[in-house]
């Protein structure tokens, strides 16, 4: 089974960041940012940072 990472990003006002998924033939739904760990990821932390950049445009700053 492939390792996966997830984040629970909350801003300074306590708002939770979720991602809206829209798939054909389904009602839209929301998920937390995250995904599978790639072979190129050097750690789970690196994988999570990569997913946050890809899915939510977030970085360390």
PyMOL commands that place a pseudoatom at each C-alpha (Angstrom):
pseudoatom trace, name=CA, resn=UNK, resi=1, chain=A, elem=C, hetatm=0, pos=[0.000, 0.000, 0.000]
pseudoatom trace, name=CA, resn=UNK, resi=2, chain=A, elem=C, hetatm=0, pos=[1.286, 3.424, -0.946]
pseudoatom trace, name=CA, resn=UNK, resi=3, chain=A, elem=C, hetatm=0, pos=[1.941, 5.925, 1.850]
pseudoatom trace, name=CA, resn=UNK, resi=4, chain=A, elem=C, hetatm=0, pos=[-0.264, 9.008, 1.869]
pseudoatom trace, name=CA, resn=UNK, resi=5, chain=A, elem=C, hetatm=0, pos=[-0.135, 12.378, 3.624]
pseudoatom trace, name=CA, resn=UNK, resi=6, chain=A, elem=C, hetatm=0, pos=[-2.891, 14.813, 4.630]
pseudoatom trace, name=CA, resn=UNK, resi=7, chain=A, elem=C, hetatm=0, pos=[-2.899, 18.286, 6.144]
pseudoatom trace, name=CA, resn=UNK, resi=8, chain=A, elem=C, hetatm=0, pos=[-5.427, 20.164, 8.218]
pseudoatom trace, name=CA, resn=UNK, resi=9, chain=A, elem=C, hetatm=0, pos=[-4.562, 23.771, 7.276]
pseudoatom trace, name=CA, resn=UNK, resi=10, chain=A, elem=C, hetatm=0, pos=[-6.211, 26.397, 9.471]
pseudoatom trace, name=CA, resn=UNK, resi=11, chain=A, elem=C, hetatm=0, pos=[-5.655, 30.127, 9.025]
pseudoatom trace, name=CA, resn=UNK, resi=12, chain=A, elem=C, hetatm=0, pos=[-5.143, 32.680, 11.797]
pseudoatom trace, name=CA, resn=UNK, resi=13, chain=A, elem=C, hetatm=0, pos=[-8.930, 33.222, 12.000]
pseudoatom trace, name=CA, resn=UNK, resi=14, chain=A, elem=C, hetatm=0, pos=[-9.634, 29.508, 12.459]
pseudoatom trace, name=CA, resn=UNK, resi=15, chain=A, elem=C, hetatm=0, pos=[-10.931, 28.848, 8.935]
pseudoatom trace, name=CA, resn=UNK, resi=16, chain=A, elem=C, hetatm=0, pos=[-10.265, 25.338, 7.657]
pseudoatom trace, name=CA, resn=UNK, resi=17, chain=A, elem=C, hetatm=0, pos=[-8.920, 25.007, 4.104]
pseudoatom trace, name=CA, resn=UNK, resi=18, chain=A, elem=C, hetatm=0, pos=[-10.557, 22.289, 2.027]
pseudoatom trace, name=CA, resn=UNK, resi=19, chain=A, elem=C, hetatm=0, pos=[-10.437, 21.492, -1.660]
pseudoatom trace, name=CA, resn=UNK, resi=20, chain=A, elem=C, hetatm=0, pos=[-13.613, 21.155, -3.688]
pseudoatom trace, name=CA, resn=UNK, resi=21, chain=A, elem=C, hetatm=0, pos=[-13.622, 18.080, -5.925]
pseudoatom trace, name=CA, resn=UNK, resi=22, chain=A, elem=C, hetatm=0, pos=[-15.949, 17.920, -8.895]
pseudoatom trace, name=CA, resn=UNK, resi=23, chain=A, elem=C, hetatm=0, pos=[-16.262, 14.614, -10.737]
pseudoatom trace, name=CA, resn=UNK, resi=24, chain=A, elem=C, hetatm=0, pos=[-18.689, 13.682, -13.502]
pseudoatom trace, name=CA, resn=UNK, resi=25, chain=A, elem=C, hetatm=0, pos=[-21.830, 11.944, -12.319]
pseudoatom trace, name=CA, resn=UNK, resi=26, chain=A, elem=C, hetatm=0, pos=[-21.168, 12.853, -8.644]
pseudoatom trace, name=CA, resn=UNK, resi=27, chain=A, elem=C, hetatm=0, pos=[-22.154, 15.635, -6.320]
pseudoatom trace, name=CA, resn=UNK, resi=28, chain=A, elem=C, hetatm=0, pos=[-19.238, 17.998, -5.568]
pseudoatom trace, name=CA, resn=UNK, resi=29, chain=A, elem=C, hetatm=0, pos=[-17.475, 17.186, -2.310]
pseudoatom trace, name=CA, resn=UNK, resi=30, chain=A, elem=C, hetatm=0, pos=[-14.630, 18.580, -0.209]
pseudoatom trace, name=CA, resn=UNK, resi=31, chain=A, elem=C, hetatm=0, pos=[-11.377, 16.979, 0.928]
pseudoatom trace, name=CA, resn=UNK, resi=32, chain=A, elem=C, hetatm=0, pos=[-8.350, 17.988, 2.956]
pseudoatom trace, name=CA, resn=UNK, resi=33, chain=A, elem=C, hetatm=0, pos=[-5.202, 18.678, 0.925]
pseudoatom trace, name=CA, resn=UNK, resi=34, chain=A, elem=C, hetatm=0, pos=[-2.855, 15.742, 0.562]
pseudoatom trace, name=CA, resn=UNK, resi=35, chain=A, elem=C, hetatm=0, pos=[-2.005, 12.792, -1.588]
pseudoatom trace, name=CA, resn=UNK, resi=36, chain=A, elem=C, hetatm=0, pos=[0.387, 9.978, -2.252]
pseudoatom trace, name=CA, resn=UNK, resi=37, chain=A, elem=C, hetatm=0, pos=[4.064, 9.984, -1.320]
pseudoatom trace, name=CA, resn=UNK, resi=38, chain=A, elem=C, hetatm=0, pos=[6.216, 9.896, -4.450]
pseudoatom trace, name=CA, resn=UNK, resi=39, chain=A, elem=C, hetatm=0, pos=[9.505, 8.004, -4.764]
pseudoatom trace, name=CA, resn=UNK, resi=40, chain=A, elem=C, hetatm=0, pos=[11.229, 11.368, -5.258]
pseudoatom trace, name=CA, resn=UNK, resi=41, chain=A, elem=C, hetatm=0, pos=[10.003, 12.688, -1.866]
pseudoatom trace, name=CA, resn=UNK, resi=42, chain=A, elem=C, hetatm=0, pos=[12.785, 12.618, 0.711]
pseudoatom trace, name=CA, resn=UNK, resi=43, chain=A, elem=C, hetatm=0, pos=[10.422, 12.488, 3.723]
pseudoatom trace, name=CA, resn=UNK, resi=44, chain=A, elem=C, hetatm=0, pos=[6.754, 12.568, 4.649]
pseudoatom trace, name=CA, resn=UNK, resi=45, chain=A, elem=C, hetatm=0, pos=[7.185, 16.256, 5.483]
pseudoatom trace, name=CA, resn=UNK, resi=46, chain=A, elem=C, hetatm=0, pos=[8.590, 16.916, 1.998]
pseudoatom trace, name=CA, resn=UNK, resi=47, chain=A, elem=C, hetatm=0, pos=[5.685, 15.016, 0.451]
pseudoatom trace, name=CA, resn=UNK, resi=48, chain=A, elem=C, hetatm=0, pos=[3.169, 17.058, 2.431]
pseudoatom trace, name=CA, resn=UNK, resi=49, chain=A, elem=C, hetatm=0, pos=[4.826, 20.348, 1.493]
pseudoatom trace, name=CA, resn=UNK, resi=50, chain=A, elem=C, hetatm=0, pos=[4.711, 19.300, -2.155]
pseudoatom trace, name=CA, resn=UNK, resi=51, chain=A, elem=C, hetatm=0, pos=[1.012, 18.421, -1.949]
pseudoatom trace, name=CA, resn=UNK, resi=52, chain=A, elem=C, hetatm=0, pos=[0.183, 21.725, -0.231]
pseudoatom trace, name=CA, resn=UNK, resi=53, chain=A, elem=C, hetatm=0, pos=[1.990, 23.629, -3.004]
pseudoatom trace, name=CA, resn=UNK, resi=54, chain=A, elem=C, hetatm=0, pos=[0.303, 21.611, -5.771]
pseudoatom trace, name=CA, resn=UNK, resi=55, chain=A, elem=C, hetatm=0, pos=[-3.242, 21.545, -4.443]
pseudoatom trace, name=CA, resn=UNK, resi=56, chain=A, elem=C, hetatm=0, pos=[-3.589, 24.758, -2.444]
pseudoatom trace, name=CA, resn=UNK, resi=57, chain=A, elem=C, hetatm=0, pos=[-0.784, 27.056, -3.560]
pseudoatom trace, name=CA, resn=UNK, resi=58, chain=A, elem=C, hetatm=0, pos=[0.601, 27.133, -0.003]
pseudoatom trace, name=CA, resn=UNK, resi=59, chain=A, elem=C, hetatm=0, pos=[4.269, 27.335, 0.918]
pseudoatom trace, name=CA, resn=UNK, resi=60, chain=A, elem=C, hetatm=0, pos=[6.410, 27.739, 4.046]
pseudoatom trace, name=CA, resn=UNK, resi=61, chain=A, elem=C, hetatm=0, pos=[6.059, 31.518, 3.988]
for i in range(1, 61): cmd.bond("trace and resi %d" % i, "trace and resi %d" % (i + 1))
show_as sticks, trace
zoom trace
